[in-house]
């Protein structure tokens, strides 16, 4: 993806997450209604999900990046 500073919005930082207490995570927002080309060998597919649905999937055991749930809760749902 070719992005410029105007394509993304810095939302903030998240404190270190459990099991990786040695770094902070910068969170950026990129909005698009367009599906970018991706390597089909690396991903099984794509889909649009509401933020709470992502949280529910993570809570049900679906693998995700360590800071994803915290980022959604803090910056999208504003529950943290």
Secondary structure as UniProt FT lines:
FT   HELIX           5..7
FT   STRAND          8..14
FT   TURN            18..19
FT   TURN            21..22
FT   STRAND          25..30
FT   TURN            40..42
FT   HELIX           51..59
FT   TURN            60..61
FT   TURN            66..67
FT   HELIX           68..71
FT   HELIX           72..76
//
